[in-house]
């Protein structure tokens, strides 16, 4: 088992990609701390997998402290994120911008900042950030989400550069169109959807969350011990268009 004797913290763990990560990591022998705000769904994941659960808002200092209150953290997966309904820049209000940035960038930043000292003391650790195809282009989401995922990719690479020589690896995954409930929770911006629809034909068939979890498992395991500062697309080739 590739993750035996490892403790992994996974945010956004109650559904979709996060839930699939929890399943795979547990199957590979890890002790997993699953983090989410949705207590009901999170409890189902815990019952199914035997993982520990922490109900927390990762955009708050209290939530970050609660999820990282562990004796040791070998793996940190910043997977939680929110969308912006394909909203174009001119229609993004301050509240949307600040909320998206707080969840998608500031939360991961604070979590990484908190675990770096203990990973240095442990002489190693793996950090995995869930970016998006939107981290690699300008036409995969709205303005706030796109900017947040570009920022998260920069944070990933900066962490890798500064701390790689201390045994800490920092990588990212860039899922494309994955079948999750995340995409069904917001009504798309009419103008953004109209612009986006013209490119639907370039999109491969929707992928499964398990396919992303497979790549995540590789990136947090010792199988990827010489991979650092990278972003791996899991999008069926969408990014190649």
C-alpha positions in Angstrom: 0.0 0.0 0.0 1.5 3.3 -1.2 0.4 5.5 1.7 0.8 3.2 4.6 1.7 5.0 7.9 0.9 8.4 6.3 -1.6 10.9 7.7 -3.4 12.9 5.0 -5.6 15.9 5.4 -8.1 16.4 2.6 -10.4 19.4 2.3 -13.7 19.5 0.3 -14.0 15.8 1.3 -17.7 15.4 1.5 -18.3 14.9 -2.2 -16.9 14.7 -5.7 -13.1 14.7 -6.1 -12.4 15.1 -2.4 -14.5 12.1 -1.5 -12.8 10.0 -4.2 -9.4 11.1 -2.8 -10.4 10.0 0.7 -11.5 6.6 -0.6 -8.3 6.0 -2.6 -6.0 7.3 0.2 -7.7 5.0 2.8 -7.4 2.1 0.4 -3.7 2.8 0.0 -3.2 2.6 3.8 -3.4 6.2 4.9 -5.0 7.6 7.9 -7.2 10.4 6.5 -8.7 13.5 8.1 -11.6 14.5 5.9 -12.6 18.2 6.1 -15.8 19.8 4.9 -18.6 22.2 5.9 -21.3 19.7 5.0 -21.6 17.6 8.1 -24.2 15.3 6.8 -22.3 14.3 3.6 -19.0 14.2 5.5 -20.5 11.8 8.1 -21.5 9.4 5.2 -17.9 9.5 3.9 -16.5 8.8 7.3 -18.9 5.9 7.8 -18.0 4.4 4.4 -14.2 4.8 4.7 -13.4 4.9 8.4 -11.7 8.3 8.0 -11.6 10.9 10.7 -13.9 13.9 10.1 -13.5 17.6 10.8 -16.4 19.9 10.1 -14.8 23.2 9.3 -14.8 26.2 7.1 -11.4 26.3 5.5 -11.8 30.0 4.7 -11.6 30.9 8.4 -8.7 30.9 10.8 -10.7 28.7 13.2 -11.4 26.2 10.4 -7.7 26.0 9.4 -6.7 25.5 13.1 -9.3 22.7 13.6 -8.3 20.7 10.5 -4.6 20.9 11.2 -4.9 19.9 14.9 -3.2 16.6 14.2 -0.2 14.9 15.7 1.5 14.7 12.4 0.7 15.7 8.8 2.4 13.9 6.0 0.1 14.9 3.2 -2.0 18.1 2.7 -4.6 18.2 -0.1 -6.1 21.6 -0.6 -9.1 20.4 -2.6 -12.0 22.6 -1.4 -13.1 25.2 -3.9 -16.0 27.2 -5.1 -17.1 28.4 -8.6 -18.2 31.8 -9.8 -21.0 30.9 -12.2 -19.0 31.8 -15.3 -19.3 35.5 -14.3 -17.4 37.9 -16.6 -15.1 40.5 -15.0 -17.4 43.5 -15.5 -20.1 41.7 -13.5 -18.0 40.4 -10.6 -19.0 42.3 -7.5 -16.7 42.6 -4.5 -18.5 40.0 -2.5 -18.1 37.3 -5.1 -14.4 38.2 -5.7 -13.6 38.1 -2.0 -15.5 34.9 -1.3 -13.9 33.0 -4.2 -10.4 34.2 -3.3 -10.9 33.4 0.4 -11.9 29.8 -0.3 -9.7 29.1 -3.4 -6.5 30.9 -2.5 -6.4 32.3 1.1 -7.5 29.1 2.7 -4.9 27.0 1.0 -2.2 29.6 1.6 -2.9 29.6 5.3 -3.0 25.8 5.5 0.3 25.5 3.7 1.9 28.2 5.8 0.8 26.3 8.9 2.1 22.8 7.9 5.4 24.0 6.4 7.2 24.2 9.8 6.1 20.8 11.0 7.0 19.2 7.6 10.4 20.8 7.9 10.8 19.3 11.3 9.6 15.9 10.0 12.1 16.3 7.1 9.4 15.9 4.4 5.8 16.0 3.3 3.6 16.3 0.2 1.3 19.1 -0.6 -1.3 18.8 -3.4 -3.5 21.6 -4.6 -6.5 21.1 -6.7 -6.3 23.8 -9.4 -8.3 23.5 -12.6 -8.1 23.7 -16.3 -8.9 27.3 -15.5 -5.4 27.6 -14.1 -4.0 27.1 -17.5 -6.2 29.3 -19.7 -8.6 32.2 -19.6 -11.7 30.5 -21.1 -12.6 27.7 -18.7 -14.5 29.7 -16.0 -15.4 33.2 -14.9 -13.0 35.9 -14.0 -12.8 35.4 -10.2 -12.4 31.6 -10.4 -9.8 31.8 -13.2 -7.8 34.3 -11.3 -8.0 32.2 -8.1 -6.7 29.1 -9.8 -3.9 30.9 -11.5 -2.9 32.2 -8.1 -3.1 28.7 -6.5 -0.8 27.4 -9.2 1.7 30.2 -8.4 1.5 29.3 -4.8 2.1 25.7 -5.6 5.2 26.4 -7.6 6.6 29.0 -5.1 6.2 26.4 -2.3 8.0 23.8 -4.3 10.9 26.1 -5.1 11.4 27.4 -1.6 11.0 24.1 0.3 11.9 21.3 -2.1 15.4 21.1 -0.7 13.9 20.3 2.7 12.0 17.3 1.5 8.7 19.0 0.9 7.0 18.4 -2.5 4.3 20.7 -3.8 2.3 19.8 -6.9 -1.1 20.5 -8.4 -3.8 18.8 -10.4 -5.9 20.5 -13.1 -9.2 18.6 -13.5 -11.3 19.4 -16.5 -14.9 18.6 -16.9 -15.5 16.2 -14.1 -18.9 14.8 -13.0 -19.5 16.4 -9.6 -22.3 18.2 -7.9 -20.1 21.3 -7.7 -21.2 22.4 -11.2 -24.9 22.1 -10.4 -25.1 24.4 -7.4 -25.1 27.7 -9.2 -27.1 29.2 -12.0 -24.6 30.3 -14.7 -24.3 33.9 -15.6 -26.3 34.3 -18.9 -23.6 36.2 -20.7 -20.9 34.0 -19.5 -22.8 30.9 -20.6 -23.5 32.3 -24.0 -19.8 32.9 -24.5 -18.8 29.5 -23.1 -21.3 27.5 -25.1 -19.5 28.2 -28.4 -16.7 26.1 -27.1 -18.7 23.1 -25.8 -17.7 21.1 -28.8 -14.0 21.2 -27.7 -14.8 19.5 -24.4 -14.1 15.8 -24.1 -16.8 13.6 -22.4 -17.0 14.3 -18.7 -14.6 12.4 -16.5 -15.1 10.6 -13.2 -13.8 11.9 -9.9 -12.1 8.6 -9.4 -9.8 9.4 -12.3 -8.6 12.5 -10.6 -8.1 10.7 -7.3 -5.9 8.1 -9.1 -3.6 10.9 -10.2 -3.7 12.5 -6.8 -2.7 9.3 -5.2 0.4 9.1 -7.4 1.4 12.7 -6.6 1.2 12.4 -2.9 2.9 9.0 -2.8 6.6 8.2 -3.0 6.0 7.0 -6.6 6.3 10.7 -7.5 9.3 11.4 -5.3 11.1 13.2 -8.1 8.1 15.3 -9.1 7.9 18.8 -7.6 6.4 22.1 -8.7 4.3 20.5 -11.4 0.7 20.7 -12.5 -0.9 17.6 -14.0 -3.9 18.0 -16.2 -6.7 15.4 -15.8 -9.0 16.6 -18.5 -9.3 14.0 -21.2 -7.1 16.1 -23.5 -9.2 19.3 -23.2 -6.2 21.5 -22.5 -4.6 20.3 -25.8 -7.3 22.2 -27.8 
